[in-house]
Amino acid sequence: MYIPPKVKPLCPPEQPPRYEDVVYGEAALDNGQSYTLKLDIYQSPAQTEPGPCIVYYFGGGWMWGEYKQVTQKAVYCRDLVRMTQEGYTVVCPDYRLVSQAIFPACIHDAKAVIRFLKANGASYHIDPERIGVLGNSAGGHLASMVALSADCKELEGTVGGNTEYSSTVKAACIFYGPADLTKVLRDNVEAMDGPPADLTGTEIENVGNDKAGIIPALIVGYTGPGRTMQKLGRILEKADPSDPDWHYIALLQKCSPIRYVNKNNPPVCLFHGGHDPIVPVCQSEMLYHALTAAGADATYVSYSCGGHGPSLGSRVDSFAYQFLRDRL
């Protein structure tokens, strides 16, 4: 039986990228500054023909992490990079954290990566028709949004251009990703103890897991004097679009993968641990039931003893990699 380690080890890739710091777009930060978005491409030096590609979106509550993978404590990027010896290309992209730009900035970035790879597939030996995505936690949310909301022009954005290309992908593996952000908000508010605290001057980049309950407010920019999680929760329950702050709830709804479920979604495999203390297992269960009800191709794997990474065990993780092999 696999038991997640109490101290998560670093899991960097075991080989350098073939193409490093590739620029895939320029984007604006909330402070008005320009930001250069980059990605690393892992590939066998011997590869000369277009082959399948897996894009890995890192986790970190949309607040931490980096595409270089030097601080990552999940196994997925490391394991995927090993697949380059089988002819797969693995891409690790940067995306704007919410300390830099609130939602839906990171979603626009995640989709821009796919368009860039399709536009430049010939240069990087990538078959544009054989691109899949994998992500964990916040990265799982982004992978879900890429896979499920491909037909939503409002969420496509224009980052990096290449808008003549579709951001659709062929398959997706989602490890313990949030599916319904409004339920996350509701559940986090219900779990809060003590008097309401203003979300004033919140240092987003320094929020720890002990304060992760306020993340639903931070990702949509709901901060400032007089704004509390409890107040945002009341706005949700009141369900009054005329409320001057309703647009924060609308943004949470718009950025929830479960909203985009339909029978035409690509094959999706969901993974979740029964003892996940960060993202409740019900999030994956809800998304799985919605996908099956819509007639989509969905698979769900749950490990009762699993937590919030860094792995759900080698057999579960290997199932994910094989799922992508079979569909790419």
C-alpha positions in Angstrom: 0.0 0.0 0.0 1.4 3.4 -1.0 1.4 6.0 1.8 2.3 9.6 0.7 5.5 10.8 2.4 5.1 13.4 5.2 7.9 15.5 3.7 7.5 15.7 -0.1 10.8 15.3 -1.9 11.9 17.4 -4.8 11.3 15.7 -8.2 13.2 17.6 -10.8 13.5 16.2 -14.4 16.5 13.9 -14.9 17.6 15.5 -18.1 17.8 19.1 -19.4 15.4 20.4 -22.0 16.2 20.1 -25.7 14.8 23.5 -26.2 15.0 25.9 -23.2 13.2 29.1 -22.4 11.2 29.2 -25.6 9.1 32.3 -25.7 5.5 31.6 -26.5 3.9 35.0 -25.8 3.9 38.4 -24.2 1.2 39.2 -21.6 0.2 42.0 -19.4 0.3 41.8 -15.6 -2.3 43.5 -13.4 0.2 46.2 -12.6 0.5 47.1 -16.2 3.9 45.7 -16.8 4.7 43.3 -19.7 5.6 39.7 -18.9 7.4 37.3 -21.2 5.9 33.8 -21.1 8.3 30.9 -21.7 8.3 27.1 -21.8 10.8 24.3 -21.8 10.6 21.4 -24.3 12.0 18.0 -23.3 12.7 15.7 -26.2 15.2 13.1 -27.3 18.0 14.7 -29.4 17.5 11.8 -31.8 13.9 12.8 -32.6 13.6 14.3 -36.1 10.0 13.4 -37.1 6.8 14.9 -35.6 5.6 12.9 -32.7 3.1 13.0 -29.8 3.4 15.7 -27.2 2.3 16.0 -23.5 1.9 19.5 -21.9 2.4 19.4 -18.2 0.9 22.2 -16.1 2.5 22.5 -12.7 0.5 22.8 -9.5 0.8 25.3 -6.6 -2.6 26.9 -5.9 -2.2 29.2 -8.9 0.2 31.1 -6.6 3.5 29.1 -6.5 5.6 27.0 -8.7 7.6 27.5 -11.9 8.1 25.9 -15.2 11.8 25.1 -14.6 10.6 22.4 -12.1 13.5 23.1 -9.7 11.2 23.5 -6.7 8.4 21.1 -7.6 7.5 18.2 -5.3 5.2 16.2 -7.5 6.5 13.3 -9.6 4.6 13.9 -12.8 7.0 16.1 -14.8 9.9 13.8 -13.9 8.0 10.7 -14.9 6.8 12.3 -18.2 10.3 13.4 -19.2 11.4 9.8 -19.0 8.9 9.1 -21.8 11.0 11.2 -24.2 13.0 8.0 -24.8 9.8 6.6 -26.3 9.4 9.4 -28.8 7.2 11.7 -26.7 7.8 15.4 -26.3 7.1 16.9 -22.9 6.4 20.6 -22.6 6.5 22.5 -19.3 5.1 26.0 -19.7 5.1 29.1 -17.5 1.8 30.8 -16.7 0.9 33.9 -14.9 0.3 33.3 -11.2 -2.5 35.2 -9.5 0.0 37.4 -7.6 0.8 38.7 -11.1 -2.6 38.6 -12.8 -6.0 37.3 -11.6 -8.2 34.9 -13.4 -8.6 34.2 -16.2 -5.0 35.2 -17.1 -3.5 31.7 -16.4 -6.3 30.0 -18.4 -5.5 32.3 -21.4 -1.8 31.3 -21.0 -2.6 27.6 -20.8 -4.5 27.7 -24.0 -1.9 29.9 -25.7 0.7 27.1 -25.1 -1.4 24.7 -27.2 -1.9 27.2 -30.1 1.9 27.9 -30.1 2.8 24.2 -30.3 0.4 23.7 -33.1 1.7 26.7 -35.0 5.3 25.7 -34.5 5.0 21.9 -34.5 7.3 21.5 -37.5 10.1 23.4 -35.8 9.9 21.3 -32.6 9.1 17.9 -34.1 5.6 17.9 -32.6 2.5 16.4 -34.3 -0.2 19.1 -33.8 -2.9 16.4 -33.9 -1.3 14.4 -31.1 -1.2 16.8 -28.1 -2.4 15.8 -24.7 -2.3 17.6 -21.3 -1.6 16.5 -17.7 -1.7 18.6 -14.6 -1.9 18.3 -10.8 -3.9 20.5 -8.4 -4.0 24.0 -9.8 -2.3 22.6 -12.9 -5.0 20.0 -13.0 -7.6 22.8 -13.1 -5.7 24.4 -16.0 -5.5 21.1 -17.9 -9.2 20.6 -17.3 -10.0 24.0 -18.7 -7.9 23.4 -21.8 -9.5 20.1 -22.4 -13.1 21.0 -21.7 -13.6 24.6 -22.6 -12.0 24.5 -26.1 -15.1 25.9 -27.7 -15.4 28.9 -25.3 -14.1 31.9 -27.3 -14.4 34.1 -24.2 -11.8 32.1 -22.4 -9.4 31.7 -25.4 -7.7 35.0 -25.0 -5.1 36.4 -27.5 -1.9 35.7 -25.6 0.9 34.8 -28.1 -1.4 35.2 -31.1 -1.7 32.1 -33.3 -5.5 32.5 -33.0 -6.0 30.8 -36.3 -5.1 27.6 -34.5 -7.4 25.7 -32.1 -6.4 25.0 -28.5 -8.2 21.7 -28.6 -6.3 18.7 -27.3 -6.6 14.9 -27.8 -6.7 13.7 -24.2 -6.2 14.9 -20.6 -5.1 13.5 -17.3 -6.2 15.4 -14.2 -4.7 14.8 -10.8 -6.8 16.2 -7.9 -7.9 19.4 -9.7 -10.7 21.7 -8.6 -13.7 21.3 -10.9 -16.3 23.6 -9.4 -14.8 26.8 -7.9 -18.1 28.0 -6.4 -18.4 24.8 -4.4 -14.8 25.3 -3.3 -15.8 28.7 -2.1 -19.0 27.5 -0.3 -17.2 24.6 1.4 -14.2 26.8 2.5 -16.6 29.4 4.0 -18.5 26.7 5.9 -15.2 25.4 7.3 -14.0 28.7 8.6 -13.7 29.4 12.3 -13.6 32.7 14.2 -14.8 36.2 13.2 -14.6 37.3 9.6 -11.2 38.8 8.7 -10.8 41.5 6.0 -8.9 40.3 2.9 -6.9 43.6 3.0 -3.3 43.8 1.9 -3.2 40.0 1.5 0.3 38.9 0.4 -0.8 36.4 -2.1 2.6 35.0 -2.7 3.0 34.2 1.0 -0.3 32.4 1.6 0.5 29.0 3.1 -1.7 25.9 3.1 -3.0 26.9 6.5 -4.6 29.9 4.8 -5.5 28.1 1.6 -9.2 28.6 2.4 -9.1 32.1 1.1 -7.7 31.2 -2.3 -11.2 31.3 -4.1 -11.3 35.0 -3.2 -7.7 35.8 -4.2 -7.9 34.2 -7.6 -10.6 36.5 -8.8 -9.2 39.6 -7.0 -11.8 39.9 -4.2 -9.6 41.7 -1.7 -9.8 45.0 0.1 -11.4 46.7 3.2 -14.7 45.2 4.2 -14.3 42.1 2.0 -14.3 38.8 3.7 -14.7 35.2 2.7 -18.0 35.1 4.5 -19.3 38.1 2.6 -18.3 36.5 -0.7 -20.1 33.4 0.4 -23.2 35.3 1.2 -23.1 36.9 -2.3 -22.9 33.3 -3.8 -25.9 32.1 -1.8 -28.0 35.2 -2.5 -27.5 34.6 -6.2 -28.4 38.1 -7.2 -26.7 39.2 -10.4 -27.6 42.8 -9.6 -25.2 42.8 -6.6 -22.3 45.0 -7.4 -19.9 42.2 -6.4 -21.7 39.4 -8.3 -19.1 39.6 -11.1 -16.6 37.8 -8.7 -19.0 34.9 -8.4 -19.6 35.0 -12.2 -15.9 34.7 -12.7 -15.6 31.7 -10.5 -18.4 30.1 -12.4 -16.8 30.9 -15.8 -13.5 29.4 -14.7 -14.9 26.2 -13.4 -14.2 23.2 -15.7 -17.5 21.5 -14.8 -19.3 24.2 -16.6 -18.0 23.1 -20.0 -18.8 19.4 -19.9 -20.3 18.0 -23.0 -20.3 14.9 -25.1 -17.7 16.2 -27.5 -15.0 16.6 -24.8 -11.8 14.7 -25.4 -11.1 11.6 -23.3 -10.4 12.6 -19.7 -9.0 10.6 -16.9 -9.4 11.9 -13.4 -7.3 10.9 -10.4 -7.9 11.7 -6.7 -6.9 10.6 -3.2 -9.5 9.8 -0.7 -7.5 11.7 2.0 -6.7 14.8 0.1 -6.7 17.7 2.6 -6.5 20.5 0.0 -8.9 19.6 -2.8 -11.8 17.3 -1.6 -12.3 14.1 -3.5 -15.8 15.2 -4.3 -14.5 17.7 -6.8 -13.3 14.9 -9.1 -16.4 12.8 -8.4 -18.7 15.6 -9.4 -16.7 16.1 -12.7 -16.7 12.4 -13.5 -20.5 12.1 -13.0 -21.1 15.2 -15.1 -18.9 13.8 -17.9 -20.5 10.4 -17.9 -24.0 12.0 -17.8 -23.1 14.0 -20.8 -21.9 11.0 -22.7 -18.3 12.0 -22.7 -15.3 9.5 -22.6 -14.3 9.7 -18.9 -12.3 7.5 -16.5 -12.0 8.0 -12.8 -9.4 6.5 -10.5 -9.5 7.1 -6.8 -7.0 5.8 -4.2 -8.6 5.7 -0.8 -5.3 6.3 1.1 -4.0 9.0 -1.2 -3.4 12.6 -0.3 -2.6 15.7 -2.3 0.4 14.3 -4.0 3.3 14.1 -4.5 2.0 10.9 -6.1 -0.9 8.6 -5.8 1.5 5.6 -6.0 3.5 4.3 -8.9 0.7 2.1 -10.2 -1.9 4.9 -10.3 0.6 7.3 -11.8 1.6 4.8 -14.4 -2.1 4.3 -15.3 -2.2 8.0 -16.2 0.9 7.8 -18.5 -0.5 4.7 -20.2 -3.9 6.5 -20.7 -2.1 9.2 -22.6 0.0 6.7 -24.6 -3.1 4.9 -25.7 -4.8 8.1 -26.9 -1.9 10.0 -28.5 
